[in-house]
Amino acid sequence: MCEKGVSRLAIASKDEEGFPPGRLSYSEELLWLSGQNRIKMPVFIECPLHLSLVVRLRGRLDERALRKSLDEIVRRHSVLRCRFPEGEGGPVRVIEPHSGVRLPRHDLTSAARAERSRRTERLLDEHVSAAFDLQQGPLWRALLLRVDSDAHILAVTVHHIVFDGRSRQVLARELSALYAHFKGDEQQALEDPPAQYPDYARWQRQRLDQAALARLTRAWKSRLAGADAAGLGDQRLEASAQEVASCRFALSEQRTAALKDLSRHQAVTPAIGLFSLYCLFLHKIGGPRDLLVGLPLSDRRRREFEDLIGLFTNVMVVRADMSGDPDFLSLLKRLRTSLQQAYGQQELPYWHFLSQRQEGQAAESPYRFVFNYMNRAPAIALELPDLRAEILDVGNRPPGLADLSLFVQDAGETLSCRLWSKPGLFTSGQVKRLAEQFQELTSLVADLPAHRLSDYMLSTS
């Protein structure tokens, strides 16, 4: 929740608190250390290190307005002008002055259609996957392809250290408003943001003193103590493929309605209902009886941070104890309590918890599974005058650090899902079969919620 009505002036300055002006947030520091190979990247949020917005634009494109819009977005959000060199005590933030953006342009219309398609795919793949230099910057790039007489593809890719999922929505919304403004429509130019990302990094470091951090760390350790850190990979390695195996699927309207009805009757949210179902599923396919699951959180609790570009993500680790073979209704209540306990301690930065663990374990994640539920998050959309914009799904594959991850987008009448595993654990066909079994389990539980966990059987064919 946001602290409504709090102005930027309420954030203490570096002079008042002695905050180093270039200090990173905890999540930035974690990504920097892993990017410099100082630590092995732990399971964090199962999000790609590069996040892209790729859009096909049909119609009459005003390239001048597009370039000026991107230029203004970079001016407005100083985090897009950051680089992270190493200082005396670790990484520091350096904000470069705004000097205009580069928008490389390739005209592919002279090539034959098949060759045009191959070149488009190659250029987009290079754009999305090319490495960033965290110490030198810049940490974002744009590309414009002319693929037909009235069609272009715009690609913007940003390193995750300065960008998160919500930032894509901010980018799309501001690009829409600024393009209309620079093209000459009547829309007003956007007001400057009330804060910048370094304000968030300062606020995050200041709001918890050492005593509070120690108290929360002890609470996390106590809550997670004794849980089984084993994952599916400790029992079997079924696939030799070195790529992430994934499957997209949707729970039907009937299954979605049944799950939501069950959750409502048990006074829990659909997110808790689906989380409980996912934990049961993990146990059924070989996961431990007392397992740990990571849940991404958005840390935009102040009004000033709601519409900023940057990395505002933290992780909450939840314990799912299914011992004693309870019925599913009892499991719902048990996991509701576990989630409430975890939410009560969500202020602890995940990287601080990892860094305070026993020596030699700092980069070892306590969890091997990820669950992410997006409750009717607004779709990424561009509305540009005289253009039809289509968002393309290009690149940005998840890293596959967890044994199994489930991402759920609540679209209201249906639940859109993506299930994926880390490389070498399952083949694509096996993950597809797991998705089918998960849907079967959804129907079983919705029809027979009072059955004990051991009574639910997954088909093996």
C-alpha positions in Angstrom: 0.0 0.0 0.0 1.2 3.5 -0.7 1.7 6.2 1.9 -0.8 8.6 0.4 -0.3 12.3 0.7 3.5 12.1 1.5 5.5 14.6 -0.5 9.0 14.2 -1.9 10.2 16.7 0.8 9.4 14.0 3.5 12.3 11.9 2.1 15.4 12.7 4.2 18.2 14.2 2.2 21.7 12.7 2.1 23.0 15.6 4.3 20.5 14.9 7.0 21.1 11.1 7.2 24.7 10.8 5.8 23.4 8.7 2.9 26.1 8.2 0.2 24.7 9.9 -2.9 25.6 7.0 -5.2 24.4 4.1 -3.0 22.3 1.4 -4.7 19.1 -0.1 -3.6 19.3 -3.7 -2.2 17.9 -5.2 -5.4 20.2 -3.2 -7.6 23.2 -4.3 -5.5 22.1 -8.0 -5.9 21.9 -7.7 -9.7 25.2 -5.8 -9.9 27.1 -8.4 -7.8 25.7 -11.2 -10.0 26.4 -9.3 -13.2 30.0 -8.8 -12.1 30.3 -12.5 -11.2 30.9 -11.6 -7.6 28.2 -14.1 -6.5 26.4 -16.9 -8.2 23.0 -15.4 -9.2 20.5 -16.8 -6.6 16.9 -17.4 -7.4 15.5 -13.9 -7.2 12.4 -13.1 -9.2 12.7 -15.4 -12.2 12.7 -12.4 -14.5 14.9 -11.9 -17.6 17.9 -9.7 -17.1 16.8 -7.8 -20.2 13.2 -6.5 -20.5 11.9 -5.3 -23.8 9.0 -3.5 -25.3 8.7 -4.5 -28.9 5.8 -2.9 -31.0 4.7 -3.3 -34.6 3.4 0.1 -35.8 1.2 0.2 -38.9 0.3 3.6 -40.4 2.0 6.9 -40.9 4.9 7.1 -38.4 6.3 10.5 -37.3 9.9 9.5 -36.6 10.7 13.0 -35.3 7.9 12.8 -32.7 9.0 9.2 -31.8 12.6 10.2 -31.3 11.7 13.3 -29.2 9.3 11.2 -27.1 12.1 8.7 -26.2 14.4 11.6 -25.6 12.0 13.1 -23.1 11.4 9.8 -21.3 15.2 9.5 -20.7 15.3 13.0 -19.5 12.4 12.5 -17.1 13.7 9.3 -15.6 17.3 9.7 -14.4 17.6 6.0 -13.7 17.9 5.5 -17.5 21.0 7.6 -17.5 22.7 5.6 -14.7 25.8 3.5 -14.8 27.3 1.5 -12.0 31.1 1.6 -11.7 32.9 0.1 -8.7 33.8 2.5 -5.9 35.9 2.1 -2.8 33.2 0.3 -0.9 31.4 -1.4 -3.8 29.2 -0.3 -6.7 28.1 3.3 -6.9 25.5 5.1 -9.0 26.6 7.7 -11.5 23.9 9.6 -13.3 25.1 10.9 -16.6 23.8 14.3 -17.9 21.1 14.0 -20.6 22.6 14.4 -24.0 19.9 13.0 -26.4 19.1 9.5 -27.4 20.2 7.3 -30.2 17.6 5.6 -32.4 19.3 3.3 -35.0 17.1 2.8 -38.0 17.2 0.0 -40.6 15.1 0.2 -43.8 14.4 -3.4 -44.8 11.8 -2.7 -47.5 14.2 -3.3 -50.4 14.8 -7.0 -49.5 12.6 -9.8 -50.7 9.9 -10.8 -48.2 11.6 -14.0 -47.0 14.9 -12.2 -46.6 13.2 -9.3 -44.9 11.7 -11.6 -42.3 15.0 -13.3 -41.6 16.8 -9.9 -41.2 14.1 -8.6 -39.0 14.3 -11.7 -36.7 18.1 -11.5 -36.6 18.2 -7.7 -35.8 15.5 -8.1 -33.1 17.3 -11.1 -31.5 20.6 -9.1 -31.4 18.9 -6.1 -30.0 17.2 -8.0 -27.2 20.1 -10.3 -26.2 23.2 -8.1 -26.6 25.0 -7.6 -23.3 25.0 -4.4 -21.4 28.0 -3.0 -19.6 26.8 -2.1 -16.1 29.9 0.0 -15.3 30.0 2.0 -18.5 26.3 2.1 -19.6 24.0 3.1 -21.1 21.6 0.4 -19.8 18.9 0.9 -22.3 18.7 1.0 -26.1 16.2 1.5 -28.9 15.9 0.2 -32.5 13.5 1.1 -35.3 13.0 -1.2 -38.3 11.0 -0.2 -41.4 9.6 -3.5 -42.5 7.0 -2.3 -45.1 5.8 0.9 -46.7 3.5 1.6 -43.8 4.9 -0.7 -41.1 7.7 -0.2 -38.6 8.9 -2.2 -35.6 10.0 -0.3 -32.5 12.1 -2.2 -29.9 13.2 -0.8 -26.6 15.3 -3.0 -24.3 16.4 -2.1 -20.8 18.6 -4.0 -18.3 16.7 -5.2 -15.3 18.9 -3.3 -12.8 17.0 -0.1 -13.8 13.7 -1.6 -15.0 10.9 -3.9 -13.8 7.6 -5.2 -15.0 5.6 -2.1 -13.9 8.2 0.1 -15.7 7.1 -1.4 -19.0 3.6 0.0 -18.3 5.1 3.4 -17.4 7.2 3.4 -20.6 4.2 2.6 -22.8 1.9 5.1 -21.2 4.4 8.0 -21.4 5.4 7.1 -24.9 1.8 7.3 -25.9 1.2 10.7 -24.3 4.5 12.2 -25.4 4.2 11.0 -29.0 0.7 12.6 -29.3 2.1 15.8 -27.8 5.1 16.1 -30.1 3.1 15.2 -33.1 1.0 18.3 -32.5 -2.2 16.9 -30.8 -3.8 18.9 -28.1 -2.6 16.7 -25.2 -0.5 18.5 -22.5 3.1 17.6 -22.0 3.6 15.4 -18.9 4.6 16.9 -15.6 8.0 15.9 -14.2 7.9 13.0 -11.7 7.7 14.1 -8.1 10.8 11.9 -7.3 13.5 9.9 -8.9 14.8 6.4 -8.4 17.7 7.4 -6.2 15.1 8.9 -3.8 13.7 5.4 -3.5 17.1 3.8 -2.9 17.7 6.4 -0.1 14.3 5.8 1.4 14.7 2.0 1.3 18.0 2.2 3.1 16.8 4.7 5.7 13.5 3.3 6.7 15.0 0.3 8.4 17.8 0.8 11.0 20.2 -2.0 11.9 18.0 -3.0 14.9 15.0 -3.4 12.6 17.0 -5.3 10.0 18.3 -7.7 12.6 14.9 -8.3 14.1 13.3 -9.0 10.7 16.3 -11.3 9.7 15.8 -13.3 12.9 12.1 -13.6 12.2 12.7 -14.9 8.7 15.2 -17.4 9.9 12.9 -18.6 12.6 9.9 -18.8 10.2 11.8 -20.8 7.6 13.9 -23.0 9.9 13.5 -26.7 9.3 11.7 -26.4 6.0 12.9 -28.7 3.3 15.1 -26.8 0.8 15.2 -29.7 -1.6 13.7 -29.2 -5.1 12.7 -31.4 -8.0 16.2 -31.4 -9.4 17.5 -33.1 -6.2 15.5 -36.2 -7.1 15.7 -36.4 -10.9 17.3 -34.9 -13.9 15.1 -36.0 -16.8 16.1 -33.8 -19.6 19.4 -33.0 -21.3 18.3 -29.7 -22.9 20.1 -26.6 -21.8 17.3 -24.2 -22.5 14.4 -23.2 -20.3 11.4 -25.4 -21.0 8.1 -23.6 -20.8 4.4 -23.8 -21.6 1.7 -21.2 -21.8 -1.8 -22.3 -21.0 -5.1 -20.8 -19.6 -7.5 -22.2 -17.0 -10.9 -22.3 -18.7 -13.7 -20.1 -17.6 -15.3 -23.1 -15.9 -12.2 -24.0 -13.9 -11.5 -20.3 -13.1 -15.0 -19.8 -11.8 -14.9 -22.9 -9.7 -11.5 -22.0 -8.2 -12.7 -18.4 -7.4 -16.0 -19.7 -5.9 -14.1 -22.1 -3.7 -11.8 -19.3 -2.6 -14.6 -16.9 -1.8 -16.5 -19.5 0.2 -13.4 -20.1 2.3 -12.8 -16.4 2.8 -9.5 -16.3 0.9 -8.5 -14.5 -2.2 -8.1 -16.3 -5.6 -4.4 -15.7 -5.2 -4.3 -17.7 -2.0 -6.4 -20.4 -3.5 -4.2 -20.8 -6.5 -1.0 -20.6 -4.4 -2.3 -23.5 -2.3 -3.2 -25.5 -5.4 0.3 -24.8 -6.8 1.9 -26.0 -3.5 -0.2 -29.2 -3.6 0.8 -29.7 -7.2 4.5 -29.3 -6.4 4.2 -31.9 -3.6 2.4 -34.3 -6.0 5.1 -34.2 -8.6 7.9 -34.9 -6.2 8.5 -31.7 -4.2 9.0 -31.9 -0.5 6.1 -32.0 2.0 7.4 -28.8 3.7 8.6 -26.6 1.0 9.6 -22.9 0.4 8.2 -20.7 -2.4 9.4 -17.3 -3.5 6.8 -14.6 -4.3 7.8 -11.4 -6.1 6.6 -8.2 -4.5 6.4 -4.6 -5.8 7.9 -2.1 -3.4 6.1 1.0 -4.7 4.5 1.9 -1.4 4.9 5.7 -1.7 2.9 7.8 -4.1 6.1 9.3 -5.5 7.3 5.9 -6.7 4.1 4.7 -8.4 4.9 6.0 -11.8 8.7 5.8 -11.9 10.9 3.7 -14.0 13.3 1.6 -12.0 13.7 -1.7 -10.1 11.2 -1.8 -7.3 11.0 -5.5 -6.8 11.6 -7.6 -3.6 11.0 -11.2 -2.8 8.9 -12.8 0.0 9.7 -16.4 1.0 6.6 -18.4 2.1 6.7 -21.7 3.9 4.1 -24.3 2.7 3.8 -27.1 5.3 1.6 -29.9 4.0 2.5 -32.4 6.7 -0.1 -34.5 8.4 -2.1 -35.1 5.2 -4.8 -32.5 5.8 -7.8 -32.0 3.5 -7.5 -29.2 1.0 -9.8 -26.8 3.0 -7.5 -27.1 6.0 -4.5 -26.5 3.8 -6.1 -23.3 2.5 -6.4 -22.0 6.1 -2.9 -23.1 7.0 -1.3 -21.4 4.0 -3.4 -18.3 4.5 -1.7 -18.0 7.9 1.7 -18.7 6.4 1.2 -15.9 3.9 0.0 -13.5 6.5 3.1 -14.1 8.6 5.3 -13.6 5.5 3.5 -10.4 4.5 4.0 -9.1 8.0 7.8 -9.4 7.4 7.9 -8.3 3.8 9.9 -5.1 4.5 13.1 -7.1 4.8 15.1 -6.8 1.6 15.7 -10.2 0.2 19.4 -9.4 -0.6 20.0 -8.4 3.0 18.5 -11.7 4.2 20.8 -13.6 1.8 23.9 -11.7 2.9 23.2 -12.4 6.6 23.0 -16.1 6.2 25.8 -18.5 7.3 29.1 -18.0 5.6 29.2 -19.7 2.2 25.4 -19.6 1.8 25.1 -15.9 0.9 24.2 -16.7 -2.7 22.2 -19.8 -2.1 18.5 -19.2 -2.3 16.4 -20.8 0.4 13.6 -21.6 -2.1 13.5 -23.6 -5.3 10.0 -22.7 -6.5 8.4 -19.4 -7.6 4.8 -18.3 -7.7 3.7 -14.9 -9.2 0.0 -13.9 -9.4 -0.9 -10.7 -11.2 -4.4 -9.5 -10.2 -5.9 -7.8 -13.3 -2.7 -5.8 -14.0 -3.4 -3.4 -16.8 -2.2 -4.7 -20.2 0.8 -3.1 -21.9 -0.7 -1.0 -24.6 0.3 1.9 -26.9 -2.2 4.4 -28.3 -0.4 6.5 -30.9 -2.2 8.9 -33.3 -2.6 7.6 -36.9 -1.0 4.3 -35.9 -2.1 0.8 -35.0 0.2 -0.6 -32.3 0.6 -4.4 -31.7 2.8 -5.6 -28.8 5.1 -8.4 -30.0 6.3 -11.2 -27.8 10.0 -11.2 -28.7 12.9 -12.7 -26.7 13.3 -11.9 -22.9 13.2 -15.6 -21.9 13.2 -16.3 -18.1 16.5 -17.4 -16.7 15.2 -20.7 -15.3 17.0 -20.4 -11.9 14.1 -22.1 -9.9 13.2 -25.7 -10.4 9.7 -24.7 -11.4 7.9 -21.3 -11.7 4.3 -20.5 -12.3 3.2 -17.0 -13.5 -0.5 -16.2 -13.5 -2.3 -13.3 -15.0 -5.8 -12.8 -13.7 -7.9 -11.7 -16.7 -11.2 -11.9 -14.8 -13.0 -14.8 -16.4 -9.9 -16.8 -17.2 -6.4 -17.2 -15.7 -3.6 -17.0 -18.2 -0.6 -19.0 -17.0 3.0 -19.8 -17.9 4.9 -22.7 -16.4 8.6 -23.1 -16.8 11.5 -25.1 -15.4 15.2 -24.6 -15.2 17.4 -26.0 -18.0 18.2 -29.7 -17.8 15.3 -30.6 -15.5 12.4 -31.2 -18.0 11.8 -31.2 -21.7 9.3 -28.9 -23.3 7.0 -31.9 -23.8 7.3 -32.8 -20.1 6.5 -29.2 -19.0 3.4 -29.3 -21.3 2.3 -32.5 -19.6 2.9 -30.8 -16.2 0.6 -28.0 -17.3 -2.1 -30.5 -18.2 -1.8 -32.2 -14.8 -2.0 -28.9 -13.1 -5.3 -28.1 -14.9 -6.6 -31.6 -14.0 -5.7 -31.0 -10.3 -7.6 -27.7 -10.4 -10.8 -29.5 -11.4 -10.3 -32.3 -8.8 -9.8 -29.9 -6.0 -12.7 -27.6 -7.1 -15.0 -30.7 -7.2 -13.7 -32.4 -4.0 -12.2 -29.7 -1.7 -12.7 -31.8 1.4 -10.5 -34.7 0.3 -7.2 -35.3 2.0 -4.1 -34.4 0.0 -3.2 -38.0 -0.5 -6.5 -38.7 -2.2 -5.8 -36.5 -5.2 -4.2 -38.6 -7.9 -2.7 -37.2 -11.1 -3.0 -39.1 -14.3 0.3 -40.4 -15.7 -0.6 -41.0 -19.3 
